[in-house]
Amino acid sequence: MDYAVVRLIHISCAVISVSLFTLRGVWQLRGVEWRHWRWLRVAPHVNDTVLLSAAVALALMSHQYPVAQPWLTAKVLALLLYIGLGGVALRPAVSRSTRRAAFAAALTCVTYILWVARTRSPVLGLVL
């Protein structure tokens, strides 16, 4: 598959992933029982699998790997932090204030990931 196509798939899945997380996070904070909708429990996992597969394919196609590329390492570490914070933000057993803080922090991680991807610099998105 062509690099440009895989990149488009990756970017599209990233937009869908963040959109679904934002939707679930807002509904979680508003008390909407979104877990009753099976598609909203399953779709993010399917999308994120395609997103991760495209990311691995891009790394292999471009020969740019975490650890070897500081900006890519920063993206992966921020992604892990985003996943952890997102889990806290969507967990019903956590207090509302903790969920709100985790949700805001997770969205901050997404913003950082986007800036690092755009600038290919791990230093707060600033080109070195």
N, CA, C and O atoms as a GROMACS GRO file, in nm:
protein
  512
    1MET      N    1   0.085  -0.118   0.000
    1MET     CA    2   0.000   0.000   0.000
    1MET      C    3   0.089   0.124   0.000
    1MET      O    4   0.197   0.124   0.059
    2ASP      N    5   0.044   0.227  -0.066
    2ASP     CA    6   0.117   0.352  -0.080
    2ASP      C    7   0.126   0.426   0.055
    2ASP      O    8   0.032   0.425   0.134
    3TYR      N    9   0.242   0.489   0.080
    3TYR     CA   10   0.264   0.563   0.205
    3TYR      C   11   0.156   0.669   0.227
    3TYR      O   12   0.105   0.682   0.339
    4ALA      N   13   0.121   0.743   0.123
    4ALA     CA   14   0.021   0.850   0.136
    4ALA      C   15  -0.115   0.795   0.178
    4ALA      O   16  -0.187   0.858   0.256
    5VAL      N   17  -0.150   0.678   0.129
    5VAL     CA   18  -0.278   0.616   0.166
    5VAL      C   19  -0.276   0.573   0.312
    5VAL      O   20  -0.372   0.595   0.386
    6VAL      N   21  -0.167   0.511   0.354
    6VAL     CA   22  -0.154   0.467   0.494
    6VAL      C   23  -0.155   0.589   0.587
    6VAL      O   24  -0.215   0.585   0.694
    7ARG      N   25  -0.089   0.696   0.546
    7ARG     CA   26  -0.088   0.819   0.625
    7ARG      C   27  -0.228   0.877   0.638
    7ARG      O   28  -0.268   0.922   0.746
    8LEU      N   29  -0.304   0.877   0.529
    8LEU     CA   30  -0.441   0.926   0.532
    8LEU      C   31  -0.528   0.840   0.624
    8LEU      O   32  -0.610   0.893   0.699
    9ILE      N   33  -0.510   0.710   0.618
    9ILE     CA   34  -0.583   0.620   0.707
    9ILE      C   35  -0.548   0.651   0.852
    9ILE      O   36  -0.637   0.659   0.938
   10HIS      N   37  -0.419   0.669   0.880
   10HIS     CA   38  -0.373   0.699   1.015
   10HIS      C   39  -0.434   0.831   1.066
   10HIS      O   40  -0.487   0.836   1.178
   11ILE      N   41  -0.427   0.934   0.986
   11ILE     CA   42  -0.481   1.065   1.027
   11ILE      C   43  -0.632   1.057   1.045
   11ILE      O   44  -0.685   1.111   1.142
   12SER      N   45  -0.701   0.991   0.955
   12SER     CA   46  -0.847   0.977   0.965
   12SER      C   47  -0.886   0.902   1.092
   12SER      O   48  -0.978   0.943   1.163
   13CYS      N   49  -0.816   0.794   1.120
   13CYS     CA   50  -0.846   0.716   1.241
   13CYS      C   51  -0.814   0.796   1.367
   13CYS      O   52  -0.883   0.783   1.468
   14ALA      N   53  -0.710   0.879   1.362
   14ALA     CA   54  -0.676   0.962   1.478
   14ALA      C   55  -0.788   1.063   1.505
   14ALA      O   56  -0.826   1.085   1.620
   15VAL      N   57  -0.840   1.124   1.400
   15VAL     CA   58  -0.952   1.219   1.414
   15VAL      C   59  -1.074   1.148   1.472
   15VAL      O   60  -1.139   1.200   1.563
   16ILE      N   61  -1.105   1.030   1.421
   16ILE     CA   62  -1.219   0.953   1.471
   16ILE      C   63  -1.197   0.914   1.616
   16ILE      O   64  -1.289   0.922   1.698
   17SER      N   65  -1.076   0.872   1.649
   17SER     CA   66  -1.044   0.830   1.785
   17SER      C   67  -1.063   0.943   1.885
   17SER      O   68  -1.126   0.926   1.989
   18VAL      N   69  -1.007   1.058   1.854
   18VAL     CA   70  -1.019   1.173   1.944
   18VAL      C   71  -1.164   1.219   1.952
   18VAL      O   72  -1.211   1.258   2.059
   19SER      N   73  -1.236   1.216   1.841
   19SER     CA   74  -1.377   1.255   1.840
   19SER      C   75  -1.460   1.162   1.928
   19SER      O   76  -1.543   1.208   2.006
   20LEU      N   77  -1.438   1.033   1.916
   20LEU     CA   78  -1.512   0.937   1.998
   20LEU      C   79  -1.476   0.950   2.145
   20LEU      O   80  -1.563   0.940   2.231
   21PHE      N   81  -1.349   0.973   2.174
   21PHE     CA   82  -1.308   0.993   2.314
   21PHE      C   83  -1.373   1.119   2.371
   21PHE      O   84  -1.424   1.118   2.483
   22THR      N   85  -1.372   1.226   2.293
   22THR     CA   86  -1.432   1.351   2.339
   22THR      C   87  -1.582   1.333   2.364
   22THR      O   88  -1.635   1.380   2.465
   23LEU      N   89  -1.650   1.267   2.272
   23LEU     CA   90  -1.793   1.242   2.288
   23LEU      C   91  -1.820   1.161   2.414
   23LEU      O   92  -1.906   1.198   2.495
   24ARG      N   93  -1.747   1.052   2.432
   24ARG     CA   94  -1.767   0.968   2.551
   24ARG      C   95  -1.731   1.042   2.679
   24ARG      O   96  -1.797   1.027   2.781
   25GLY      N   97  -1.625   1.123   2.673
   25GLY     CA   98  -1.584   1.199   2.791
   25GLY      C   99  -1.686   1.303   2.832
   25GLY      O  100  -1.718   1.316   2.950
   26VAL      N  101  -1.739   1.377   2.735
   26VAL     CA  102  -1.842   1.478   2.765
   26VAL      C  103  -1.967   1.408   2.820
   26VAL      O  104  -2.024   1.453   2.919
   27TRP      N  105  -2.007   1.300   2.756
   27TRP     CA  106  -2.125   1.229   2.805
   27TRP      C  107  -2.102   1.171   2.944
   27TRP      O  108  -2.192   1.171   3.028
   28GLN      N  109  -1.981   1.122   2.969
   28GLN     CA  110  -1.949   1.068   3.101
   28GLN      C  111  -1.964   1.177   3.207
   28GLN      O  112  -2.021   1.154   3.314
   29LEU      N  113  -1.912   1.296   3.178
   29LEU     CA  114  -1.920   1.408   3.273
   29LEU      C  115  -2.063   1.457   3.291
   29LEU      O  116  -2.097   1.509   3.398
   30ARG      N  117  -2.147   1.442   3.189
   30ARG     CA  118  -2.287   1.486   3.198
   30ARG      C  119  -2.380   1.377   3.253
   30ARG      O  120  -2.498   1.401   3.274
   31GLY      N  121  -2.325   1.259   3.278
   31GLY     CA  122  -2.406   1.152   3.334
   31GLY      C  123  -2.488   1.073   3.234
   31GLY      O  124  -2.579   1.000   3.272
   32VAL      N  125  -2.457   1.087   3.106
   32VAL     CA  126  -2.527   1.011   3.002
   32VAL      C  127  -2.477   0.866   3.007
   32VAL      O  128  -2.356   0.842   3.013
   33GLU      N  129  -2.568   0.772   3.003
   33GLU     CA  130  -2.532   0.630   3.009
   33GLU      C  131  -2.492   0.578   2.871
   33GLU      O  132  -2.564   0.496   2.812
   34TRP      N  133  -2.380   0.624   2.818
   34TRP     CA  134  -2.335   0.588   2.684
   34TRP      C  135  -2.292   0.442   2.673
   34TRP      O  136  -2.286   0.388   2.562
   35ARG      N  137  -2.264   0.378   2.783
   35ARG     CA  138  -2.221   0.237   2.778
   35ARG      C  139  -2.334   0.142   2.735
   35ARG      O  140  -2.308   0.027   2.702
   36HIS      N  141  -2.458   0.190   2.735
   36HIS     CA  142  -2.572   0.109   2.689
   36HIS      C  143  -2.569   0.089   2.538
   36HIS      O  144  -2.634  -0.002   2.486
   37TRP      N  145  -2.496   0.173   2.467
   37TRP     CA  146  -2.488   0.162   2.322
   37TRP      C  147  -2.365   0.079   2.285
   37TRP      O  148  -2.251   0.126   2.294
   38ARG      N  149  -2.389  -0.042   2.243
   38ARG     CA  150  -2.280  -0.136   2.211
   38ARG      C  151  -2.181  -0.077   2.111
   38ARG      O  152  -2.060  -0.091   2.129
   39TRP      N  153  -2.231  -0.012   2.006
   39TRP     CA  154  -2.143   0.043   1.903
   39TRP      C  155  -2.044   0.142   1.963
   39TRP      O  156  -1.931   0.153   1.915
   40LEU      N  157  -2.085   0.215   2.068
   40LEU     CA  158  -1.997   0.314   2.128
   40LEU      C  159  -1.894   0.252   2.222
   40LEU      O  160  -1.794   0.314   2.257
   41ARG      N  161  -1.919   0.128   2.261
   41ARG     CA  162  -1.819   0.054   2.339
   41ARG      C  163  -1.721  -0.018   2.247
   41ARG      O  164  -1.605  -0.036   2.283
   42VAL      N  165  -1.766  -0.061   2.128
   42VAL     CA  166  -1.684  -0.143   2.038
   42VAL      C  167  -1.609  -0.059   1.934
   42VAL      O  168  -1.491  -0.082   1.910
   43ALA      N  169  -1.676   0.038   1.874
   43ALA     CA  170  -1.618   0.117   1.764
   43ALA      C  171  -1.481   0.178   1.799
   43ALA      O  172  -1.390   0.172   1.716
   44PRO      N  173  -1.464   0.238   1.917
   44PRO     CA  174  -1.332   0.296   1.947
   44PRO      C  175  -1.219   0.192   1.944
   44PRO      O  176  -1.108   0.223   1.901
   45HIS      N  177  -1.247   0.071   1.989
   45HIS     CA  178  -1.143  -0.032   1.990
   45HIS      C  179  -1.108  -0.077   1.849
   45HIS      O  180  -0.990  -0.098   1.818
   46VAL      N  181  -1.208  -0.092   1.764
   46VAL     CA  182  -1.183  -0.129   1.624
   46VAL      C  183  -1.104  -0.018   1.555
   46VAL      O  184  -1.004  -0.044   1.487
   47ASN      N  185  -1.148   0.106   1.573
   47ASN     CA  186  -1.080   0.221   1.511
   47ASN      C  187  -0.936   0.232   1.561
   47ASN      O  188  -0.845   0.253   1.482
   48ASP      N  189  -0.916   0.217   1.692
   48ASP     CA  190  -0.781   0.231   1.748
   48ASP      C  191  -0.688   0.119   1.702
   48ASP      O  192  -0.567   0.140   1.692
   49THR      N  193  -0.744   0.001   1.673
   49THR     CA  194  -0.662  -0.108   1.617
   49THR      C  195  -0.613  -0.071   1.478
   49THR      O  196  -0.497  -0.094   1.444
   50VAL      N  197  -0.702  -0.014   1.396
   50VAL     CA  198  -0.662   0.030   1.262
   50VAL      C  199  -0.561   0.145   1.274
   50VAL      O  200  -0.463   0.149   1.200
   51LEU      N  201  -0.585   0.237   1.367
   51LEU     CA  202  -0.493   0.350   1.390
   51LEU      C  203  -0.353   0.300   1.426
   51LEU      O  204  -0.254   0.346   1.370
   52LEU      N  205  -0.345   0.207   1.520
   52LEU     CA  206  -0.215   0.154   1.561
   52LEU      C  207  -0.149   0.076   1.448
   52LEU      O  208  -0.028   0.085   1.428
   53SER      N  209  -0.227  -0.001   1.374
   53SER     CA  210  -0.171  -0.077   1.260
   53SER      C  211  -0.114   0.018   1.156
   53SER      O  212  -0.006  -0.007   1.101
   54ALA      N  213  -0.184   0.126   1.128
   54ALA     CA  214  -0.135   0.224   1.032
   54ALA      C  215  -0.009   0.292   1.084
   54ALA      O  216   0.083   0.320   1.007
   55ALA      N  217  -0.004   0.319   1.214
   55ALA     CA  218   0.116   0.382   1.273
   55ALA      C  219   0.238   0.291   1.259
   55ALA      O  220   0.347   0.336   1.223
   56VAL      N  221   0.219   0.163   1.286
   56VAL     CA  222   0.330   0.068   1.272
   56VAL      C  223   0.372   0.059   1.125
   56VAL      O  224   0.492   0.056   1.095
   57ALA      N  225   0.275   0.054   1.036
   57ALA     CA  226   0.307   0.048   0.892
   57ALA      C  227   0.385   0.173   0.849
   57ALA      O  228   0.481   0.162   0.774
   58LEU      N  229   0.343   0.290   0.897
   58LEU     CA  230   0.416   0.413   0.862
   58LEU      C  231   0.559   0.410   0.914
   58LEU      O  232   0.652   0.450   0.844
   59ALA      N  233   0.576   0.362   1.036
   59ALA     CA  234   0.711   0.354   1.093
   59ALA      C  235   0.799   0.260   1.010
   59ALA      O  236   0.915   0.290   0.981
   60LEU      N  237   0.743   0.147   0.971
   60LEU     CA  238   0.819   0.051   0.890
   60LEU      C  239   0.849   0.107   0.751
   60LEU      O  240   0.960   0.090   0.700
   61MET      N  241   0.751   0.172   0.690
   61MET     CA  242   0.769   0.225   0.555
   61MET      C  243   0.869   0.341   0.552
   61MET      O  244   0.942   0.357   0.454
   62SER      N  245   0.873   0.420   0.658
   62SER     CA  246   0.961   0.538   0.660
   62SER      C  247   1.093   0.511   0.732
   62SER      O  248   1.182   0.597   0.733
   63HIS      N  249   1.106   0.394   0.792
   63HIS     CA  250   1.227   0.357   0.867
   63HIS      C  251   1.253   0.455   0.982
   63HIS      O  252   1.368   0.488   1.012
   64GLN      N  253   1.145   0.502   1.043
   64GLN     CA  254   1.156   0.590   1.160
   64GLN      C  255   1.091   0.517   1.277
   64GLN      O  256   0.973   0.483   1.274
   65TYR      N  257   1.170   0.495   1.380
   65TYR     CA  258   1.124   0.413   1.491
   65TYR      C  259   1.138   0.489   1.623
   65TYR      O  260   1.227   0.572   1.638
   66PRO      N  261   1.049   0.458   1.720
   66PRO     CA  262   1.068   0.516   1.853
   66PRO      C  263   1.206   0.480   1.906
   66PRO      O  264   1.262   0.377   1.867
   67VAL      N  265   1.260   0.560   1.991
   67VAL     CA  266   1.393   0.553   2.050
   67VAL      C  267   1.496   0.609   1.952
   67VAL      O  268   1.580   0.690   1.990
   68ALA      N  269   1.491   0.567   1.825
   68ALA     CA  270   1.583   0.621   1.724
   68ALA      C  271   1.546   0.764   1.688
   68ALA      O  272   1.633   0.844   1.655
   69GLN      N  273   1.418   0.797   1.694
   69GLN     CA  274   1.368   0.931   1.661
   69GLN      C  275   1.305   0.991   1.788
   69GLN      O  276   1.199   0.945   1.830
   70PRO      N  277   1.369   1.091   1.848
   70PRO     CA  278   1.316   1.149   1.973
   70PRO      C  279   1.171   1.198   1.962
   70PRO      O  280   1.094   1.183   2.057
   71TRP      N  281   1.133   1.255   1.849
   71TRP     CA  282   0.996   1.305   1.835
   71TRP      C  283   0.896   1.190   1.836
   71TRP      O  284   0.785   1.204   1.888
   72LEU      N  285   0.934   1.076   1.777
   72LEU     CA  286   0.845   0.961   1.774
   72LEU      C  287   0.836   0.896   1.912
   72LEU      O  288   0.730   0.847   1.952
   73THR      N  289   0.947   0.895   1.982
   73THR     CA  290   0.946   0.845   2.120
   73THR      C  291   0.854   0.930   2.206
   73THR      O  292   0.778   0.878   2.287
   74ALA      N  293   0.860   1.063   2.189
   74ALA     CA  294   0.774   1.153   2.264
   74ALA      C  295   0.627   1.127   2.233
   74ALA      O  296   0.542   1.130   2.322
   75LYS      N  297   0.595   1.101   2.106
   75LYS     CA  298   0.457   1.071   2.068
   75LYS      C  299   0.409   0.943   2.135
   75LYS      O  300   0.297   0.938   2.186
   76VAL      N  301   0.491   0.841   2.135
   76VAL     CA  302   0.451   0.713   2.194
   76VAL      C  303   0.432   0.729   2.345
   76VAL      O  304   0.334   0.677   2.401
   77LEU      N  305   0.522   0.799   2.412
   77LEU     CA  306   0.508   0.820   2.556
   77LEU      C  307   0.384   0.903   2.589
   77LEU      O  308   0.313   0.873   2.684
   78ALA      N  309   0.359   1.007   2.509
   78ALA     CA  310   0.239   1.088   2.530
   78ALA      C  311   0.114   1.006   2.502
   78ALA      O  312   0.012   1.023   2.569
   79LEU      N  313   0.121   0.916   2.404
   79LEU     CA  314   0.007   0.828   2.375
   79LEU      C  315  -0.022   0.737   2.494
   79LEU      O  316  -0.138   0.719   2.531
   80LEU      N  317   0.081   0.682   2.555
   80LEU     CA  318   0.060   0.596   2.673
   80LEU      C  319  -0.002   0.675   2.788
   80LEU      O  320  -0.090   0.625   2.857
   81LEU      N  321   0.044   0.799   2.807
   81LEU     CA  322  -0.013   0.885   2.910
   81LEU      C  323  -0.160   0.916   2.877
   81LEU      O  324  -0.245   0.914   2.965
   82TYR      N  325  -0.188   0.945   2.751
   82TYR     CA  326  -0.324   0.972   2.704
   82TYR      C  327  -0.416   0.852   2.731
   82TYR      O  328  -0.529   0.869   2.778
   83ILE      N  329  -0.368   0.733   2.703
   83ILE     CA  330  -0.448   0.612   2.727
   83ILE      C  331  -0.479   0.597   2.876
   83ILE      O  332  -0.592   0.567   2.914
   84GLY      N  333  -0.378   0.617   2.959
   84GLY     CA  334  -0.398   0.607   3.104
   84GLY      C  335  -0.496   0.711   3.157
   84GLY      O  336  -0.587   0.680   3.233
   85LEU      N  337  -0.475   0.836   3.115
   85LEU     CA  338  -0.565   0.943   3.158
   85LEU      C  339  -0.706   0.923   3.104
   85LEU      O  340  -0.804   0.949   3.173
   86GLY      N  341  -0.716   0.877   2.979
   86GLY     CA  342  -0.846   0.850   2.920
   86GLY      C  343  -0.921   0.742   2.995
   86GLY      O  344  -1.043   0.749   3.012
   87GLY      N  345  -0.849   0.641   3.040
   87GLY     CA  346  -0.911   0.535   3.120
   87GLY      C  347  -0.968   0.588   3.250
   87GLY      O  348  -1.077   0.549   3.292
   88VAL      N  349  -0.894   0.678   3.314
   88VAL     CA  350  -0.944   0.739   3.438
   88VAL      C  351  -1.065   0.828   3.408
   88VAL      O  352  -1.163   0.826   3.481
   89ALA      N  353  -1.057   0.905   3.300
   89ALA     CA  354  -1.166   0.997   3.264
   89ALA      C  355  -1.296   0.925   3.233
   89ALA      O  356  -1.404   0.979   3.257
   90LEU      N  357  -1.288   0.804   3.180
   90LEU     CA  358  -1.409   0.731   3.142
   90LEU      C  359  -1.455   0.629   3.245
   90LEU      O  360  -1.557   0.563   3.227
   91ARG      N  361  -1.380   0.615   3.353
   91ARG     CA  362  -1.414   0.516   3.455
   91ARG      C  363  -1.526   0.570   3.545
   91ARG      O  364  -1.510   0.676   3.605
   92PRO      N  365  -1.637   0.500   3.553
   92PRO     CA  366  -1.749   0.551   3.632
   92PRO      C  367  -1.724   0.554   3.784
   92PRO      O  368  -1.786   0.633   3.854
   93ALA      N  369  -1.636   0.470   3.833
   93ALA     CA  370  -1.613   0.462   3.978
   93ALA      C  371  -1.524   0.574   4.032
   93ALA      O  372  -1.500   0.581   4.152
   94VAL      N  373  -1.477   0.661   3.944
   94VAL     CA  374  -1.388   0.771   3.984
   94VAL      C  375  -1.472   0.896   4.010
   94VAL      O  376  -1.575   0.916   3.946
   95SER      N  377  -1.426   0.978   4.104
   95SER     CA  378  -1.502   1.099   4.136
   95SER      C  379  -1.511   1.191   4.014
   95SER      O  380  -1.426   1.190   3.925
   96ARG      N  381  -1.616   1.271   4.013
   96ARG     CA  382  -1.641   1.362   3.900
   96ARG      C  383  -1.526   1.460   3.880
   96ARG      O  384  -1.487   1.486   3.766
   97SER      N  385  -1.471   1.514   3.988
   97SER     CA  386  -1.361   1.610   3.975
   97SER      C  387  -1.235   1.544   3.920
   97SER      O  388  -1.162   1.605   3.842
   98THR      N  389  -1.209   1.420   3.960
   98THR     CA  390  -1.093   1.347   3.909
   98THR      C  391  -1.114   1.314   3.761
   98THR      O  392  -1.020   1.326   3.681
   99ARG      N  393  -1.236   1.273   3.724
   99ARG     CA  394  -1.265   1.246   3.583
   99ARG      C  395  -1.248   1.371   3.499
   99ARG      O  396  -1.192   1.366   3.389
  100ARG      N  397  -1.295   1.483   3.550
  100ARG     CA  398  -1.284   1.610   3.476
  100ARG      C  399  -1.136   1.646   3.455
  100ARG      O  400  -1.097   1.685   3.345
  101ALA      N  401  -1.055   1.634   3.559
  101ALA     CA  402  -0.912   1.667   3.548
  101ALA      C  403  -0.841   1.571   3.453
  101ALA      O  404  -0.759   1.613   3.372
  102ALA      N  405  -0.874   1.443   3.462
  102ALA     CA  406  -0.812   1.344   3.373
  102ALA      C  407  -0.853   1.367   3.228
  102ALA      O  408  -0.772   1.351   3.137
  103PHE      N  409  -0.979   1.405   3.207
  103PHE     CA  410  -1.028   1.433   3.072
  103PHE      C  411  -0.953   1.552   3.012
  103PHE      O  412  -0.910   1.545   2.897
  104ALA      N  413  -0.938   1.659   3.088
  104ALA     CA  414  -0.865   1.777   3.041
  104ALA      C  415  -0.720   1.743   3.013
  104ALA      O  416  -0.664   1.786   2.913
  105ALA      N  417  -0.658   1.666   3.102
  105ALA     CA  418  -0.518   1.627   3.083
  105ALA      C  419  -0.501   1.536   2.960
  105ALA      O  420  -0.403   1.548   2.888
  106ALA      N  421  -0.598   1.447   2.938
  106ALA     CA  422  -0.592   1.358   2.820
  106ALA      C  423  -0.601   1.440   2.691
  106ALA      O  424  -0.528   1.413   2.596
  107LEU      N  425  -0.689   1.539   2.689
  107LEU     CA  426  -0.701   1.624   2.570
  107LEU      C  427  -0.575   1.709   2.552
  107LEU      O  428  -0.537   1.740   2.439
  108THR      N  429  -0.511   1.746   2.661
  108THR     CA  430  -0.382   1.818   2.652
  108THR      C  431  -0.276   1.727   2.590
  108THR      O  432  -0.195   1.773   2.509
  109CYS      N  433  -0.277   1.600   2.627
  109CYS     CA  434  -0.184   1.504   2.567
  109CYS      C  435  -0.207   1.491   2.417
  109CYS      O  436  -0.112   1.485   2.339
  110VAL      N  437  -0.334   1.489   2.376
  110VAL     CA  438  -0.366   1.480   2.233
  110VAL      C  439  -0.311   1.602   2.160
  110VAL      O  440  -0.253   1.590   2.052
  111THR      N  441  -0.330   1.719   2.219
  111THR     CA  442  -0.278   1.842   2.158
  111THR      C  443  -0.126   1.833   2.142
  111THR      O  444  -0.072   1.870   2.038
  112TYR      N  445  -0.058   1.785   2.246
  112TYR     CA  446   0.087   1.769   2.240
  112TYR      C  447   0.126   1.670   2.129
  112TYR      O  448   0.218   1.695   2.052
  113ILE      N  449   0.055   1.558   2.122
  113ILE     CA  450   0.084   1.457   2.019
  113ILE      C  451   0.070   1.518   1.879
  113ILE      O  452   0.154   1.494   1.792
  114LEU      N  453  -0.036   1.596   1.859
  114LEU     CA  454  -0.057   1.660   1.729
  114LEU      C  455   0.056   1.757   1.695
  114LEU      O  456   0.104   1.759   1.582
  115TRP      N  457   0.098   1.837   1.792
  115TRP     CA  458   0.206   1.933   1.767
  115TRP      C  459   0.338   1.862   1.738
  115TRP      O  460   0.414   1.903   1.650
  116VAL      N  461   0.365   1.755   1.812
  116VAL     CA  462   0.489   1.679   1.788
  116VAL      C  463   0.484   1.616   1.649
  116VAL      O  464   0.584   1.616   1.577
  117ALA      N  465   0.370   1.561   1.611
  117ALA     CA  466   0.357   1.501   1.478
  117ALA      C  467   0.377   1.606   1.368
  117ALA      O  468   0.439   1.578   1.266
  118ARG      N  469   0.325   1.724   1.391
  118ARG     CA  470   0.333   1.832   1.291
  118ARG      C  471   0.475   1.888   1.278
  118ARG      O  472   0.524   1.911   1.168
  119THR      N  473   0.542   1.908   1.395
  119THR     CA  474   0.673   1.974   1.393
  119THR      C  475   0.790   1.875   1.395
  119THR      O  476   0.903   1.910   1.364
  120ARG      N  477   0.759   1.751   1.431
  120ARG     CA  478   0.863   1.648   1.451
  120ARG      C  479   0.969   1.693   1.549
  120ARG      O  480   1.088   1.670   1.531
  121SER      N  481   0.922   1.760   1.653
  121SER     CA  482   1.007   1.805   1.763
  121SER      C  483   0.938   1.769   1.894
  121SER      O  484   0.821   1.802   1.914
  122PRO      N  485   1.012   1.702   1.986
  122PRO     CA  486   0.951   1.663   2.113
  122PRO      C  487   0.943   1.776   2.216
  122PRO      O  488   0.883   1.759   2.323
  123VAL      N  489   1.002   1.889   2.186
  123VAL     CA  490   1.011   1.999   2.284
  123VAL      C  491   0.890   2.091   2.269
  123VAL      O  492   0.897   2.195   2.204
  124LEU      N  493   0.781   2.050   2.332
  124LEU     CA  494   0.656   2.127   2.331
  124LEU      C  495   0.615   2.170   2.190
  124LEU      O  496   0.555   2.275   2.172
  125GLY      N  497   0.648   2.086   2.093
  125GLY     CA  498   0.607   2.116   1.957
  125GLY      C  499   0.689   2.224   1.888
  125GLY      O  500   0.654   2.265   1.777
  126LEU      N  501   0.795   2.270   1.949
  126LEU     CA  502   0.877   2.374   1.890
  126LEU      C  503   0.987   2.310   1.806
  126LEU      O  504   1.053   2.216   1.851
  127VAL      N  505   1.007   2.360   1.687
  127VAL     CA  506   1.112   2.307   1.600
  127VAL      C  507   1.247   2.346   1.657
  127VAL      O  508   1.270   2.464   1.686
  128LEU      N  509   1.334   2.250   1.672
  128LEU     CA  510   1.469   2.278   1.726
  128LEU      C  511   1.565   2.311   1.617
  128LEU      O  512   1.682   2.337   1.644
   0.00000   0.00000   0.00000
